[in-house]
Amino acid sequence: MGMTFVIGIDSSTQSTKAELRDIRSGEVVATGRAAHPPTQPPVSEQVPTAWWDALCSAVQQLGDRRAEAVAISVAGQQHGLVLIDEAGESLRPAKLWNDTTSAPNADRLVEQLGADWWSRSTGSVPVAAFTVTKLAYVAEHEPEVIDRVAKVMLPHDYLTWRLSGNHVTDRGDASGSGWFDAERDEYLAEPIAAALGRNDDWADRLPRVLGPTEAAGAILPDVAEALGLSASMVVGPGTGDNMGAALGLGLGVGDVVMSLGTSGTVYAKSDRRTTDPSGAVAGFADATGAFLPLVCTLNATKVTDTVANWLGTDPAGLSELALAAGTDLITPVLVPYFDGERTPNRPDAKGIFVGLSNETTREQLALAAHDGVICGLLEGLSALEACGGSSSGRLLLVGGGARSGAYRQRLAEIVGREVHVPASDETVATGACLQAAVIVGDGETFEQISSRWSLDRTQVTEPRSDLNTDELRARYRNAASFDDSLCRNTNWQG
C-alpha cells in the first residue's frame, strides 16, 4: 500500500512555505519556499497575485510525490484586506496586518460604536491591524474602489479561492476581521456599515464561514494540472496563521504560546471567548471550534536584527553578547516600538533606550534588546490572564526567535519557569497539514492525529539564575510610559 500525503501552506508576510507530510506518521517528506515582496510599515501592502505565485512555486518544489497528496489547506497572515471585482481581479494591493495607516479609522470606529460594544460583539476592540479598519480607510480615501467590490477576502481566503474556486473562510481567521461574532458564528452588519459610512448590504460579498472539519471543495482541474497535483485533491477550509500554529503545536487548553517573528504574539487556547474592552486582548476563535485569545505586538525579532546591525554583528552574535552580559540591573532598558506599536495601541511611537551611560557595554545593549522584546510580550500575557485566559499549562516559544539562545534563556529566567521549544519551527504549515488530514480522515479528531504525529514534542530550557523579575519589569513599564512626542521629528528653532 502506497503512502498518502497532505500539503500544508504557510502564507506569511515574508514568504510562502509548503510542507508535504505522510498522513499516517506525520513525517515531513518535502518542503518548498518562495519569498513575497518586502513591505515597510507604516504602509504595508502586497499584491495578492504575489502570494499565489509564491504558493505555486513552493508547491512545485515538493517533488513528484506531491501528486499523491489527497488534501491541501492554507494558513495565512491574518487581517489583510483583499478586494476583488466582478472579473475576479484584485482592485488594489492588499493592506496587511502591519499597515498602520488606518489608525485614525480605528479610533473613529471605536468611538462610533464604543469599546464595550466591540468587545462584547466581536471579542476584540479594533486597532489599525484589523481588517475592518482597513476597509474604513479604503472607503474614506478610495470610494471609487468600494463601489466596484464584488468579494471581500482575507489572505488565506484568497488562496483557498484560487485553489477551489469557492469564496469561503473559517471562523478562526474570520474572528480577526472585526465583523464576525465567533460565539454565534455569524457576521455583523454594524461594523461594515460603520466602516463604509453607509448601510449597504454586503452579505453576498463576504465569504461563507466553514466549520472546522468542512472542506472548501475540490481543487480546480486547471490548478491541479498546473501544480502537478491530483485532480481529486480536497481543499480544506484553511485558517489564520496563529490558528494554524496552535494546531501545529498540539495546543491544549491553558497552554501559552509566545511567538517571535516579524511580529510578536502571545496566545492561549481557551474553551470560552474572552472579552477585553481595553483592546489589548483579541478574543479570536481557533481552528477547532474553541477560542484563541491573543495579544499581538508589531515589534519582535526585527528589533534584535536591527540592534545586531548597529553593533556590527548578526542575530547569533547578538545572542552571544546578551548571554555574556550577566544580570546586573544597571543594564539599559529598550522599549522596542521601532515600527510604532499595536499593543499598546501607539501607532506613532518609536523605540527608546533608557539608562544609557558612558559605561554601557555592547553586551548590555544586546541584553536590553532581547529583554525589551520579551517584556513587551509579557505585558501582553498579563493582560490575557487579567481577562480570564488560562496560562496554567506549558509555555511554548516559537518563531524565528526560538532559535536564539538568548531569547530562550532570558524568557525562562524572567518568567521563572520552563520554556518549551517545539522540535519543529515550522508550526503554521504543520497545522495546515493537520487540518488537511482531519478533513480527509476517517473521523479522527485533531487531538488524535496530533498525538499520532507527536506534535507536542519539545526541548526544554530551564531558568539558570534568579532575577528580580518584579524590578526588571517595573523598569520596563516605567520606560514604556514615555511621551510619544519625544520621538517625533521636530523643527527646533532658537
N, C-alpha and C positions, 0 to 999 in steps of 0.2 A: 504493500500500500504506500503510495507516494505521500510526501509531506503536503500539508495545506498551510497557506500563508495568509497573513493580513498585512496591510500597509497603513502606517500612521504618519500623518503630516503635521509638522510644527511650523506654522507660518508666523514668524515673529516680525518685529520691526526691522531687524537687520538681515534676516535670511529665511529661506525655506529649507527645512530638513525633512528627510524621508527615512523611514525605517521599514524594513521587511522582516517580519517575525514569524517563526513557526508557531502556529496557533495552539499546538499541544504543549510544547515545552516553554514557549516564550523566548526561545533563543533568537538573538539578532543574527539574521542571515546576510543582510546587506544594508548599506546606508548610502544616502546621497545628500548633497547640499548645494544650494545656489544662493548667491547674495542678492539683496534688494538694494535699490538706490539709497544712498545715505540721506539722512534728514538732519536738520539743525534747528531745534526749537529756538524761539517761540513759534515759528511757522514750521510745522512738521507735516508734510503731505507726500503721498506716493500715488502713482497711477496704478489702479487695480490690475491692469493687464501685466504689470511687472511681477505681481505675485503669481499670476497664472503661468507666466513664462518660467519663473523660478520653480514652481511646482512641477511643471513638465520636465525641466532639466533634472531636478532632484530624483523624480521617479524613474527617468530613463537611466540614471546611474545605478539602479538597483540590480541590473543584470537580467539575464534571461529568465530567472526563476520568478520574476515579478508576474509573468504570465500565469503562474499557478495561484496567485493571490485571489481570494474569494470575496474580500471586502476591503474598503478603504474609508478612513474617517479623517477629518481635518480639525485640528485645534489651532485657533488663530488669535492674533493680538486682539484684545478687547477694545470696544468703544469706537473704533474708526467708523466714519460715516461714508457709505458708498451710495451714490445716487445714480440710478440707471434710467435711461429714457425708453420710449416705446420700441426703438430699434435694437435695444439691448446693449447700448453703448453707455459708458460712464460719462456723466455730464460735466464732471470736473474731477481733479485729483481728490483722493480721499483724505479728509482731515483725520489725523491719527490721534491716539490717546494722549500723546505728549505735546500736541499742539495747544498752546495756551492762549491763542488769540481770542478765544471765546470766553475768557474770564469775565469780562463785563456782562456778557449774555447770561452766564451762570448766576451772577449776582442778581440780575433782574428777574430771572426765573424763580430764584429762591424768595425774593421779595414779593413777587406776584402771588405765589401760591402758599408761601410760608414753609419754613423748615420742618415744622411738625407734620404738615400735610405730606411733604415729600417723603419723610422718614416713615410715616405710617402707611403710605400708599405704595411706595416703590421699594422701601427698605433702605434707601440712600438719599442723601441730600446732594444735588448735583454740584460739581465743580467743573473746571474747564475741561477735564478729561472726558466727561460723559458725553455720549452721543447726542443727547437732546440739546446740549448747549451748542454743539457744532451745527445742528440743524437750525437753531436760532440765529447763529452767526451768518449762515448762508442766506437765510430768509431776510436778514437785515441788509446785507451787503450785495447779494446777488439774487434779487427777487425773480429775475427772469429765469434763473435755473430752477427755482422751486416750481414754477408754472409748468415745467416740462418733465417733472419727476413721475415715472411710472412704477418704479420699485425702489424701496429703501432696504439697504442691507448693511450688515456688519461684515468685516473682512472674511471671517470663516464662512458666512452665508454666501458670499460672492464665489468663493472657491467651490463650495458644495453645489451651487447653481451651475457653475461651469462644468462640473463633473456629471451632474444628474439631470440638469435642465429644470429642476424644481426649486421654487422660491420658498425655502424653509429655513428654520433656525432651531435652536434648542433653548430650554428655559434657563440654562446656566449663562450663556452669553447674552440672551435677551434681558436678563436681570440687570445688566450693566448699561442698558440703553437709556434708562431714565423714563421710559414709557411703558414698563411692564411690571405687573404685580405678580411676583413669583409665588406668593402664598395662595393666590386664587388662580394662578396660571391664566391671566387674561391681560390684554392690552388696555391702556388707559387713554381716554381721549383728551383729558385736560392738559397733560404735558405737551402734546403735539400742538394743540390749539394755542397754548401759551408761547411755544417756540415760533410758530408761524404768525402769530398775531391775528389769527382768523380761525373760524370754526369749520375748516374743511374736513370732510370725511376721508381719512387716509387708511381705512381698514383694508381696502383692497391693495394698498401699496406696501403693506407690511408682510413679512414672511410668516407662513404658518408655523406654529410652535409645535415641534415634535416631542414626544415622550422620550425618556432616557434610552429605551430599547427599540425605538421605532425608526425604521430605515427611511432615508430620504428618497430612495428609489434605486433603480438600476442605472449603471453607468451608460452614458450616451454612446451609441455604437461608433460614431466617428472619433470620439475621445479615446475609447478603448483601443481602436486601431492605431491612432497616432501615438499612444503611450505604450503600446505593446502589452496591454492588459487584457484579461478575459472579458469577453462580451457579456458574460453572465455575472460580472462583479457587482456586488451590492455596495451602495454608498451610505455610510452612516450619517446620523444627524449632525455630527461634529459638535464643537463647543468652544468656549473661550480658552485661552492659553493657561490661565490659572486653574480652571476647572480640569483641563487636560492633565496638568501637572499633579493635581490631587489624585486623579485616577492612577497615574503612573507611579505614585508613591505608596499606593495601597493605604491611603489615609483613613484612619479610624476616628470616631467622634472623640474630641479632646486633643488630638494630635495637632501640633502647631508647626507651620512651615514658615521659615524666613528665606526668601528668595533674593539673591543678589545678582542682578544682571544690569542691563541698561537702566531699568527702574528697580526699586526695592519694594518687596511686598511682604506682608505678614498676614497669614490667614489660618483658619482652623475649621475643621469640619464640625458642623453643628446639626442637631436634629430639629432645630427650630430657627426661624428667622430672627435676627437681631434688628433693633431699631436704635438709631443714634441721631437725634436732631442736631447735634453739633456738626455732623457731616464727616467726622474723622473716620468712622467705620462704615463701609459699604455693605449692606445686607444682601449680598449676592446669593443666588442659588448655585448648587453644584450640578454635576452631570448625572447624578444617580437618583435624584428625587429629594435629596436633602438640601442643606444650606452651607454656604461658604463665606461667613463674614470675613471681610478683608480690608486691610489698610494698605494704601499704596503711596510710595514716595517717588518723586521724579529722579532722585539722585542716589546712585549706588556705585557700582564698580567704575563708572565713567569718572567719578571723583578721584578714586585712587589711581586710575590710569593717568589722569591729568597731573596729580601731585607727583607721581613717579617720573613723568616727563620733566617737570620742574626740577627734580632732584637728579636728573641725568641718569635714570635707571629705568627698568621695566617693572611690571607688576610683581614678578617674582622677586626682584631685587628690593622692591619697596617692602614686601612681606618680610624679607630677612632683616631689613633695617628696623622694622617695627618690633620684631621679636627680640631684637638686641637692645631695645630702649629701656627695658626694665619697667617698673611700675610706679615710679616716682610721680606724685600728683602735681609736680611742677610742670609736667607736660602740657603744652598749649592745648586749647580746645578748638576744634574746627567745626563750624556749623556749615554743612555741605550743600547749601542751596545754590549750587553753581548754575542750574538751569531754571531758576525760580523753584517754587515748590507747590505740590498738590496737597500734601498733608504734613504740616498745617497748610491751609489754603492761602499761600502767599506767592502768587504767580510772578510778582515783580521783584521778589527778593533776590539777593546774591549771596554767595558764600562769604564767610568771615572767619579769620583766625583771631583768637583772643588769648592773651597771656604770652605774647612773644617777648623775648629779651635777647640781649647780646650773647647769652649763654645757651640759647636754644640750639639743639643739635639736629642734624639730618634725621637721626633715629627718632627723636621726639616728634618731629613733623610727620614722619611716616606713621608713627603710632597714633597721632592725633587724627590723621586721615581715616584710618581704619575705625578708630573709636567713634568718630563723628558719624559715619555711615551707620554703624551698629546702634549707637544711642538714638539716632533719629528713628530707626525702625522699632526699637524697644519702647519708645514713646507710643508708637502705634499699637504694640502689643498691650500696653497698659490700657489704652482706650478700648481695645477689643474686649479685654477682661471686664472693664467697667460697665459695658453694655450687655453683659451676660454670656459672652463667649467663653467656652471652657478651654483651659490650657493645661489640663491635668495629665495629658498623655506625653508622647515623645516630642522633643524639639528637634526638628529637621532643618538642616541648612542645605539649600540647593542653588543652582545657577552657577555662572562662571566664578563668582566669588567663593564658592565652596571649595574650589581647588587651592585657595590661598591658606597657607598655614596660619598666617596672622589673623585672618577673619575667623577661622575655626577656633583657634586658641583664645583669642580675645572675647569672642562670644561666650564660650564656655566659662571664662573667668568672670565676665561682667554679670552673667545671669546666675552663676554658681551652680550649674547643673550640666549633665551630659549633653553633648551636641552630636546628633546622628547625621552622618553624611551618606546619602544613598550610594549603592555600588555603581549605579549608572547616573551620569549627569544629564542625560537627555530624557528628562521625565515627561515633557509635553508630548513628544512623538510617541513615547511608550504608552501614555494614557490614551492617545488616539488609537493606537494599535489595540489596546484593551477594549475600548468602545467598539471597534470594528469586530473583535472576536465575540463580544457579547451579542451583537446584532445577528450574527450568523450561527451562534452557538445553539446547542440543544437544550435551551432553558437554563444554562448555567448562569449564575449571578456574577456581578462584578467581583464580589468578595471571593468566590470560588476560583475564578480564573486568576485573579491577582495572587491568591495563595499558591496556586499551581505554578505560576511564573516566578514565585519568590520575590515579589516586588518590594517587600518590606525589609530586604537585606540592607544593612548599613554598616559603616565604620564609625566607631565612637571616639570622640575627643573628650577627655576628662579635664576639669579645671586643674591647673597645676600650682596655682598660688591664690592666696586670699586677697581680695581687693576690697577697699572701702567703696563698695558699689554705690551706696546712697550719696556719698560725697561726689563721686565721679559724675553721676547722672545729674546731681544738683548743679554742678558746674556747667554741664552741657545745657540744662534748661535755662540757666541764667544767661549764658551766651546767646542762646537761641531767641531770647526775648528782645534782641536788638531792634532798633527802628530801621525799617527798610530804606528810609530816605538817606541813611548814612552811606548806602552803597550805590546810589543813583548818580548818573552823570550830572555834574553841577558846573555852571559857568561862574567861577569865582571872580568877584570884582573887588578891587581895593578901594 
